[in-house]
Amino acid sequence: MLKDYLEQRHISLASGRSSIALEREYSKALETLAYEDGWHNWRDFFYRNILPNKPEDMSLTSNVRRSIIAFHFFE
């Protein structure tokens, strides 16, 4: 099943609590990016580097995936 490949990440948004479901590879990449950037928590990295750049016409999960890929290509 698809849910066997996804990891839920819980976050707080201005509109309330939410969650994103990421494949394990993206979850690990998010944690690695945060750690390499000096953050001790992936949420801090997320709120500082990913959430502010989210386009209005893109889902949050898609934006997270796109951002992770972009960070890897621009390093």
TIVO-2410 file (N, C-alpha, C; in nm, 3 decimals):
# residues 75
REC num residu      c1      c2      c3 atome chaine
REC   1      M   0.083  -0.119   0.000     N      A
REC   1      M   0.000   0.000   0.000    CA      A
REC   1      M   0.087   0.125   0.000     C      A
REC   2      L   0.032   0.233  -0.052     N      A
REC   2      L   0.104   0.358  -0.061    CA      A
REC   2      L   0.144   0.411   0.076     C      A
REC   3      K   0.059   0.396   0.176     N      A
REC   3      K   0.090   0.449   0.307    CA      A
REC   3      K   0.212   0.382   0.370     C      A
REC   4      D   0.248   0.264   0.322     N      A
REC   4      D   0.367   0.197   0.373    CA      A
REC   4      D   0.495   0.266   0.328     C      A
REC   5      Y   0.486   0.350   0.226     N      A
REC   5      Y   0.603   0.419   0.173    CA      A
REC   5      Y   0.611   0.565   0.216     C      A
REC   6      L   0.510   0.612   0.288     N      A
REC   6      L   0.503   0.752   0.326    CA      A
REC   6      L   0.525   0.771   0.475     C      A
REC   7      E   0.584   0.884   0.511     N      A
REC   7      E   0.600   0.921   0.651    CA      A
REC   7      E   0.525   1.052   0.673     C      A
REC   8      Q   0.445   1.055   0.777     N      A
REC   8      Q   0.369   1.176   0.811    CA      A
REC   8      Q   0.460   1.272   0.887     C      A
REC   9      R   0.455   1.399   0.850     N      A
REC   9      R   0.526   1.507   0.919    CA      A
REC   9      R   0.421   1.607   0.964     C      A
REC  10      H   0.420   1.636   1.093     N      A
REC  10      H   0.321   1.730   1.148    CA      A
REC  10      H   0.384   1.867   1.162     C      A
REC  11      I   0.308   1.968   1.122     N      A
REC  11      I   0.357   2.106   1.125    CA      A
REC  11      I   0.245   2.198   1.174     C      A
REC  12      S   0.285   2.316   1.215     N      A
REC  12      S   0.188   2.419   1.254    CA      A
REC  12      S   0.193   2.531   1.152     C      A
REC  13      L   0.079   2.564   1.097     N      A
REC  13      L   0.067   2.673   1.000    CA      A
REC  13      L  -0.018   2.783   1.061     C      A
REC  14      A  -0.018   2.898   0.998     N      A
REC  14      A  -0.102   3.007   1.045    CA      A
REC  14      A  -0.249   2.966   1.048     C      A
REC  15      S  -0.288   2.878   0.958     N      A
REC  15      S  -0.426   2.832   0.952    CA      A
REC  15      S  -0.455   2.717   1.048     C      A
REC  16      G  -0.356   2.669   1.117     N      A
REC  16      G  -0.374   2.559   1.213    CA      A
REC  16      G  -0.276   2.446   1.187     C      A
REC  17      R  -0.290   2.340   1.263     N      A
REC  17      R  -0.200   2.226   1.247    CA      A
REC  17      R  -0.231   2.154   1.116     C      A
REC  18      S  -0.126   2.099   1.057     N      A
REC  18      S  -0.141   2.028   0.931    CA      A
REC  18      S  -0.038   1.916   0.928     C      A
REC  19      S  -0.042   1.838   0.825     N      A
REC  19      S   0.059   1.734   0.809    CA      A
REC  19      S   0.091   1.719   0.660     C      A
REC  20      I   0.210   1.669   0.636     N      A
REC  20      I   0.252   1.638   0.500    CA      A
REC  20      I   0.297   1.493   0.500     C      A
REC  21      A   0.268   1.424   0.393     N      A
REC  21      A   0.309   1.284   0.378    CA      A
REC  21      A   0.418   1.279   0.272     C      A
REC  22      L   0.537   1.240   0.316     N      A
REC  22      L   0.651   1.234   0.225    CA      A
REC  22      L   0.704   1.091   0.216     C      A
REC  23      E   0.754   1.056   0.099     N      A
REC  23      E   0.822   0.929   0.085    CA      A
REC  23      E   0.944   0.931   0.176     C      A
REC  24      R   0.987   0.813   0.222     N      A
REC  24      R   1.099   0.805   0.317    CA      A
REC  24      R   1.224   0.877   0.266     C      A
REC  25      E   1.249   0.867   0.137     N      A
REC  25      E   1.368   0.932   0.081    CA      A
REC  25      E   1.361   1.083   0.097     C      A
REC  26      Y   1.243   1.140   0.076     N      A
REC  26      Y   1.227   1.285   0.092    CA      A
REC  26      Y   1.236   1.324   0.240     C      A
REC  27      S   1.180   1.242   0.328     N      A
REC  27      S   1.189   1.270   0.471    CA      A
REC  27      S   1.334   1.272   0.517     C      A
REC  28      K   1.409   1.173   0.474     N      A
REC  28      K   1.551   1.167   0.511    CA      A
REC  28      K   1.629   1.283   0.450     C      A
REC  29      A   1.597   1.318   0.327     N      A
REC  29      A   1.664   1.430   0.261    CA      A
REC  29      A   1.633   1.560   0.334     C      A
REC  30      L   1.510   1.579   0.380     N      A
REC  30      L   1.473   1.698   0.455    CA      A
REC  30      L   1.553   1.706   0.585     C      A
REC  31      E   1.563   1.597   0.658     N      A
REC  31      E   1.640   1.595   0.781    CA      A
REC  31      E   1.788   1.622   0.754     C      A
REC  32      T   1.841   1.565   0.647     N      A
REC  32      T   1.982   1.585   0.613    CA      A
REC  32      T   2.009   1.730   0.574     C      A
REC  33      L   1.922   1.788   0.494     N      A
REC  33      L   1.938   1.928   0.456    CA      A
REC  33      L   1.937   2.018   0.579     C      A
REC  34      A   1.845   1.991   0.670     N      A
REC  34      A   1.837   2.072   0.792    CA      A
REC  34      A   1.965   2.060   0.873     C      A
REC  35      Y   2.011   1.938   0.892     N      A
REC  35      Y   2.133   1.916   0.970    CA      A
REC  35      Y   2.254   1.981   0.905     C      A
REC  36      E   2.268   1.965   0.774     N      A
REC  36      E   2.382   2.023   0.703    CA      A
REC  36      E   2.378   2.176   0.703     C      A
REC  37      D   2.259   2.233   0.715     N      A
REC  37      D   2.245   2.378   0.717    CA      A
REC  37      D   2.257   2.434   0.858     C      A
REC  38      G   2.283   2.348   0.955     N      A
REC  38      G   2.304   2.392   1.092    CA      A
REC  38      G   2.182   2.391   1.181     C      A
REC  39      W   2.071   2.339   1.132     N      A
REC  39      W   1.949   2.332   1.212    CA      A
REC  39      W   1.946   2.198   1.284     C      A
REC  40      H   1.901   2.198   1.407     N      A
REC  40      H   1.891   2.073   1.484    CA      A
REC  40      H   1.754   2.008   1.472     C      A
REC  41      N   1.665   2.076   1.403     N      A
REC  41      N   1.529   2.027   1.390    CA      A
REC  41      N   1.483   2.056   1.247     C      A
REC  42      W   1.429   1.957   1.180     N      A
REC  42      W   1.385   1.976   1.041    CA      A
REC  42      W   1.276   2.080   1.032     C      A
REC  43      R   1.194   2.094   1.137     N      A
REC  43      R   1.085   2.192   1.133    CA      A
REC  43      R   1.139   2.335   1.123     C      A
REC  44      D   1.246   2.364   1.197     N      A
REC  44      D   1.307   2.497   1.189    CA      A
REC  44      D   1.353   2.527   1.047     C      A
REC  45      F   1.418   2.430   0.985     N      A
REC  45      F   1.462   2.443   0.847    CA      A
REC  45      F   1.342   2.463   0.754     C      A
REC  46      F   1.238   2.385   0.777     N      A
REC  46      F   1.116   2.393   0.696    CA      A
REC  46      F   1.055   2.532   0.705     C      A
REC  47      Y   1.034   2.583   0.828     N      A
REC  47      Y   0.970   2.713   0.846    CA      A
REC  47      Y   1.055   2.828   0.790     C      A
REC  48      R   1.185   2.814   0.792     N      A
REC  48      R   1.274   2.920   0.748    CA      A
REC  48      R   1.301   2.917   0.597     C      A
REC  49      N   1.316   2.797   0.539     N      A
REC  49      N   1.363   2.785   0.402    CA      A
REC  49      N   1.261   2.734   0.300     C      A
REC  50      I   1.162   2.663   0.343     N      A
REC  50      I   1.067   2.602   0.248    CA      A
REC  50      I   0.932   2.672   0.248     C      A
REC  51      L   0.874   2.690   0.364     N      A
REC  51      L   0.739   2.747   0.372    CA      A
REC  51      L   0.728   2.888   0.314     C      A
REC  52      P   0.823   2.979   0.339     N      A
REC  52      P   0.806   3.115   0.285    CA      A
REC  52      P   0.806   3.121   0.132     C      A
REC  53      N   0.862   3.023   0.066     N      A
REC  53      N   0.872   3.025  -0.081    CA      A
REC  53      N   0.762   2.944  -0.149     C      A
REC  54      K   0.660   2.904  -0.076     N      A
REC  54      K   0.555   2.821  -0.134    CA      A
REC  54      K   0.464   2.903  -0.225     C      A
REC  55      P   0.452   2.862  -0.351     N      A
REC  55      P   0.357   2.928  -0.442    CA      A
REC  55      P   0.213   2.898  -0.399     C      A
REC  56      E   0.125   2.990  -0.423     N      A
REC  56      E  -0.016   2.973  -0.385    CA      A
REC  56      E  -0.085   2.859  -0.461     C      A
REC  57      D  -0.040   2.833  -0.583     N      A
REC  57      D  -0.107   2.733  -0.666    CA      A
REC  57      D  -0.045   2.594  -0.656     C      A
REC  58      M   0.036   2.569  -0.553     N      A
REC  58      M   0.102   2.440  -0.538    CA      A
REC  58      M   0.071   2.384  -0.399     C      A
REC  59      S   0.048   2.253  -0.393     N      A
REC  59      S   0.021   2.193  -0.263    CA      A
REC  59      S   0.148   2.197  -0.178     C      A
REC  60      L   0.129   2.192  -0.049     N      A
REC  60      L   0.242   2.200   0.044    CA      A
REC  60      L   0.339   2.084   0.024     C      A
REC  61      T   0.287   1.964   0.009     N      A
REC  61      T   0.373   1.847  -0.009    CA      A
REC  61      T   0.452   1.857  -0.140     C      A
REC  62      S   0.389   1.900  -0.246     N      A
REC  62      S   0.460   1.917  -0.373    CA      A
REC  62      S   0.569   2.022  -0.360     C      A
REC  63      N   0.540   2.129  -0.289     N      A
REC  63      N   0.640   2.233  -0.267    CA      A
REC  63      N   0.759   2.180  -0.188     C      A
REC  64      V   0.734   2.098  -0.089     N      A
REC  64      V   0.844   2.040  -0.011    CA      A
REC  64      V   0.932   1.953  -0.100     C      A
REC  65      R   0.870   1.868  -0.181     N      A
REC  65      R   0.947   1.784  -0.272    CA      A
REC  65      R   1.029   1.868  -0.370     C      A
REC  66      R   0.965   1.969  -0.429     N      A
REC  66      R   1.034   2.056  -0.525    CA      A
REC  66      R   1.150   2.128  -0.458     C      A
REC  67      S   1.128   2.177  -0.337     N      A
REC  67      S   1.233   2.249  -0.265    CA      A
REC  67      S   1.351   2.159  -0.232     C      A
REC  68      I   1.325   2.038  -0.190     N      A
REC  68      I   1.433   1.944  -0.158    CA      A
REC  68      I   1.517   1.917  -0.282     C      A
REC  69      I   1.452   1.894  -0.394     N      A
REC  69      I   1.525   1.871  -0.519    CA      A
REC  69      I   1.606   1.994  -0.557     C      A
REC  70      A   1.547   2.111  -0.544     N      A
REC  70      A   1.617   2.235  -0.579    CA      A
REC  70      A   1.739   2.256  -0.490     C      A
REC  71      F   1.727   2.230  -0.360     N      A
REC  71      F   1.841   2.246  -0.270    CA      A
REC  71      F   1.955   2.154  -0.311     C      A
REC  72      H   1.923   2.033  -0.351     N      A
REC  72      H   2.027   1.938  -0.391    CA      A
REC  72      H   2.094   1.980  -0.521     C      A
REC  73      F   2.019   2.035  -0.615     N      A
REC  73      F   2.078   2.075  -0.743    CA      A
REC  73      F   2.161   2.201  -0.733     C      A
REC  74      F   2.126   2.289  -0.641     N      A
REC  74      F   2.197   2.417  -0.632    CA      A
REC  74      F   2.312   2.415  -0.534     C      A
REC  75      E   2.341   2.301  -0.474     N      A
REC  75      E   2.454   2.291  -0.380    CA      A
REC  75      E   2.583   2.281  -0.455     C      A
***
